[in-house]
Amino acid sequence: MSPIYVAGVGMTPFDKHPSSSIKDLTRQAVEAALRDAGCDKAQVQAAYFANATQGHMDGQHMIRGQLALRAMGLEGIPVVNVENACASASTAFYLALNHVRSGAADIVLVVGAEKMVADDKARMFAAFDGAWDVHDTEAAKARLLQMGQGVSVPPGSQSTRPYSVFMDIYAAMGRMHMREFGTTQRQFAAVAAKNHAHSVHNPLAQYREACSIEQVLAAPPISYPLTLPMCSPVSDGAAAALVCSETGLKALQGSQGRAMRVLACVLQTGSERAPADLAHHLVRIAAEKLYAQAGIGPQDVSVAEVHDATAIGEVLQSELLGLVPMGQGGPAAERGETAIGGRIPINPSGGLESKGHPIGATGLAQLFELVTQLRGEAGARQVPQARIALAENGGGLAGVEEAVACLTLLGR
């Protein structure tokens, strides 16, 4: 296949942005990506716009991308709106990649934007309720929470404040991991402490304060074994990338020597399986396809950004991706193997736990970080000699796993 490149990336800070609209955030991220690539707006031939919650939050159920992009002067081109839960942005990237690969365009914009923070907490957390089968909610909840059976829950380890039911589900997955592999709450805390340490050096992260394992364990509980620093916050923000063919790359002024090649990209949906049958987890299946497509193995990966909506997610994904052996994600984190300077650095950005999680932008924020790493431009959070980078972005719930996952490999 002809090579496809990421020519430019841009990202807003992930945080609470009460005075910025979706249009404002989109403009900031897109203009940053255009500057990074040396691309004029007139050179963009198509756009994919990712967003998951704007319909719920402000009633804009349709034409979100057309409105956000026209407001900044990008109009008269094909615009496709993409919703795929928390994997919306990576899915938009996958579609843009194939748009370019088809020969229909040489320069395609991908942008994800989300404005989720609200004073009404119940309404804010309800934005996640459409990410599973709304016609089967109680049965789905019972099925998912059953995964955590067999591990006693200490008294006082459940929050009395409102939070997303997805945290209970992640907690159940974590207790299953504890039961099956002997993983400890301290090892999950080690993941969170590592990611908060990484985020200190990320100027775009929502949280930039380091915390120790002991501080993570002593923090307010959410749902055992999760405490507050182990969970991603609700965030506003946007991220963007320019996907180009070789012809498109030659037309850009700022990308020579700084564009990164897309080695592989796989979009995978889940299937029915037993909870403990992780060999058939959709991320394991997608990873096998991804490595085969790129002609490499997990041992070749220099750095990874994985979907750590909670620390439990990072442990599980690191294993499913083959970066550590099954059941060893917790011990590997506790030993420092997944920290910057370790054997396989994971989430040098701080991950969703620290960087933030505006769900329609998250997948592109992962690619922003990985392009920055591969260019050697990450400053104090730079992974030494990064050459191949892996992103894993999951979304929604169906059965006993994510409904969808998108995996991408980038290389220098």
N, C-alpha and C positions, 0 to 999 in steps of 0.2 A: 504494500500500500504506500501511496505517496505520503511523505512526512507531513504532520500537522503540528503547529506550534502554538504555545501561549506567548503572545508577543507583548502583552502589557497587562498589569493588574492594578487594582485600586481598591481601597477599603476605607470606610469611615471608622472612627472609634466606635466600639460597641459599648453602649451605656444607656442611660435614660436620656432621651432627647425630647423633652416636653415642647420645645418651641420649634422643632423641625418636623415637617411633614414627610410622607413617603416620597413625594416629588423632590423635596430638598435632599433627602438622604441618597436617593437615586442619582441626582445630579452630582453630588460630591464624589460618589464612588466612580461613576462613569467618567467624569472629567479627570479624575486621578489616573484611571486606566488609560485614557486617551493620551494624556501627557506622558505616561510611562512608555507607551509604545511609539510616540511621535506620530500619532494618528489624528487626522482631521475628521470632524464629524461627517463630512461629506464622503469620506472613504468607507464608512460603515455600510455594508450592503444588506444586513439583516440583523435582527435582535431577538433574543430569548429572555423573557422577564419572569423571574421566579418569585412567588409570594404565596403564602399559605393562609394568612389570617386576616387580611384586610377586609374581606367580606364580613367576617364575624365582628371585627373591631369597629369598622365605620360604615358598613353597608355597601362598600364598593365591590360587588360580587363579580363584575365582569370588566373587560377592557382595561385592566389595571396598567399593563405595560404600555399600551398606546397612550394613555393619559400621562403617565410619569415621564415617558421619553419625549412626547411632544412638548411638554412643559420646558424642556431644556433644549429644544430645537432639533431633536431627532425625529424626523417624520418622513412619510413617503416611502418607507421601506417595509418589508415583511416583518411583523412583530408577532411572536407567539408567546402566549401566557402559559406558564408551567406551574402546576401544583402537584407535589408528590410528598406531602407532609414535610418532615424535617430533612428529607432528601431532595427537596425542590430544586435547590441551586445546583447540586451536582447532576441532577437529571437534566436541567437546562443546559449544562455544559456538555453532557453526553449528546444531546440533540444538536447543539451547535457544532460539535465535532463532526457528526455525521452529515450535517448540512454542508460543511466545507468539503468533507471527503467525497460527497456526491458530485462535486463540481458546480453546484448551484451558486456558490459565492466563494470569494477568497478572503474576506475579512468579515467576521461575524462577532457581534457584541453579545456577551452574556452578563446579566446583572440579577442579583437577588436583593430584595429590600423588604424590611419588616419593621412595623411599629407596633409593639406589643404591650409596652408598659402603660398601665392605667391605674387610677386611684381606686377603682372598683376591683378589688382583688378577686372576688368570685367570678366576675365577668372575664377578667384577664386569664385566670386559670382555665375557664371554660373554653378558651380558644383551642385547647388541646383535645377537647372531647370528640371532635370529628375525625380523629386520627385512628379510630378503630371502628368496628361495626356498631353503629348506633342502634341497630335493630336487635342486637344480641348482647347488650352491655353487661347485664348481670351475669349471664352465663360465661361471657368472655372474662370478666373480672374474676369469677370463681375459678375458672380454669387456669388463669395466669397466677393467681395468688396461691393456688395449690402447689406450685413449684417450690414454695418455701417451706413446706411442711417438713417436720423432723428436726428443725432447729428451734430451740426455745428462744423466745423474745424477752429480754430483760424488762422488768417494770420501768416505766418512765421513759422508754425509748421511742415513743410515738409523739409527734408534734400535735399540739392542740390548735395550732394556727392553720389557716387555709393553705393548701398546696395542691399540686396536680396529682391525680390518682396514679399517674404514670410513675411517680416516685415509689408508691407502694409496690408497683409491678417490678420496677428495677430492684427494689429491696428483696422481693421474692426470688428473683433471679440470683441475687447475691447469696441468699440463704441456701439456695440449691447448690451454688458453687461451693459454699462452705461445707455442705453435707457431702457432696461428691468428691471434693478434692482436698478438704481440710484447710481451705483458705480462711484467714482470720480477719476480723474487723480491723486490726492494726495494719494488715497488708493493704486493705482498701484505703485506709487513712494515709498510708505511704504514697499511694498514687496521687491523692489530693494534695498532700504536702509538696510533692515533686512538681505538680502542675502550678500550684500557687507560687512556688519559687521561680519557675520559668517565666511566669507572667510579670514578675517584677521588671523585667527587661523588655516588655512589649508595650510600647506607648499607646497602642490601640486597644489594649485589654480593659475590660470593665473593672476587674479587681487586680490591684498591683501590689498587694501586701503579702509577704511570705508568712507562712505559718508552719509550725512544727507538727510532727505526727501527734504529739501529746495535745497540742492545741486543737487539732482536727477532732481527736477523740473526745475532748472536753466541750466541744461546741454544742449548740442546741441540737437536739435530735430531730430527725425528720421521720424516718421509718426504718427500723433496725434492719441492717447494720449502718444505715446512712445517717450522717450528721450534716449540718448545713454546708460546710465547705466541700463536702463530697458531691454536691449537686450543682448543676448549672443554674445561673440566674435567668430571669426573664429580661429580655434585652430589646433595644431598638438598634438598627444599624443596616448597612448595605455593603455589598462587595461586588466587584465586577472584574471581568477578564475579556481580552480580545483573542479570539481563536482565528488562526490564519493558515493558509496554504503557503507553500514556498513563493508562489507568485505574489500573494498578499504581503508576505514578509518583506520582499524586495521593494515594495511600494512605500514602506514605512520608514520614517526617519530615525526613530529612537531605539529600534529593536535590534540592530545589528550587534551580534555577540551577546545579547541579553535575553533573547527568546529561548524558551525551554521546550524541548520536544515532548509531545504526548506519546508515550511508549505503548500504552494500552488503556482502555476504559471499558468497564463492564457494568451493565445495569441488570439487576437480578431481583425477581420477586420470590416470595417464600412459597412453601408448600406444607402440606400436613406431615407432621412427624411427632414422635414421642419427645417429651421435654428433654430427656437426657441423651437423645440421639443427636449429639452435636456434630457428628460426622456429616450429617445432612442439613446442618444449619445453612441458611441462604448465604451468609458471608463466607463460610468455608467453600461452598460451591462456587461462588463468585471469585474468590481468591484463586482457586485452581484454574479457572478460565483466564483470569487476568495474567497470571504468571506464564501460562501457556501462550497467550497472545503476544506477550512481550519477549518470550524466550529467555526468561530469567527465573530465579527462585527467590524465596523470602530472604535467603542468606545474602542476597545482593543489595537489599534495601539499606540505604544509609540513614533515613529519617522517615518518620511517619506521623501523620495527623489522623487520629481516629475519633469516632463519635463517642465522646465521654459525657453524655448527658448526666451521667453519674460516674463515679470512680469505678463502680462495678462494670459499667460498659467498657471502660478501657481495659480492664483485666480480661474480660471475655473476648473482646475484639483482638487484642494482641495475640491471643491463643488461636483464634479462628483464622487469622491471617498468616499463621505459621511463623510469627516473629519470635515467639517463645513456645515451648512444648505445652500441650494441653494440661491444664491444672497448675501450671507454673507461672501464670501471670502475676499472681500476688507475691510469691517469693522473689521473682525477678525485680519487681518494683521495689520491694523492701531492700534488696541488695544494691540498688542503684543502677541496675542494668538499663533501665528505660529513661534515665535522666540524661541531660546533655553531658557529654563526656563518657557516658556508659556505652555498653555494647550496641544497643539499638535505641537511640533517643526517640521517644514518643511524645507528641504534643509539646514541642518547644515553644509554641505560641502561648502556652498556658491551658490549651484545650477549652472545651466548652465550659468546664467548671470555673475557669478564671477569666478567659477571654470574653465569654458571654455567648448567648445562643438566640439571636433573632432568627427564627427557624428557616425562613425563606432565603437567608443569606449565608447560612453556616457553611454549606459545601464549598462555596466560592471563597469564603474566608480561609478555609483549609488550604485551597490552592494558592491564595495570596501568600500564606506563610511558606509553603513549600517552594514556590518560585523564588521568594526572598532568600530562603536557605540555599537553594541550588546556585543562585547568583553570588553567594558569599556576602550578602548585604544585611545579615540579621544582627550585626553588632554583638552585644554581650550575650545574646542567646544563640549565637551561631554554632551549628553542628560542624565540627571540623571535617573538611574534605567530603562534604555531601555531594553525591553524584546521582543517586537514584532515590526518588521520593515517592511515598505511597500515601494516598488519601482514602479513607473509608468513611462514608456518610450514610447513615440509615434513617428510615422514616416510618412512622406509624406502627401499628401492631396488628397482626393477623395470626390466628392460631397461638403458637407459643414463642413467636419470634417477631422481628420487624416485618412489616409488610413489604418493604423494598430496601435495597441497598445499592449504592453506586460506588464503585472502586476505580481509582485512577492511578496510573503510574506516570511520573514525569522524569525526564532525564536531561542531563547537560549535553 
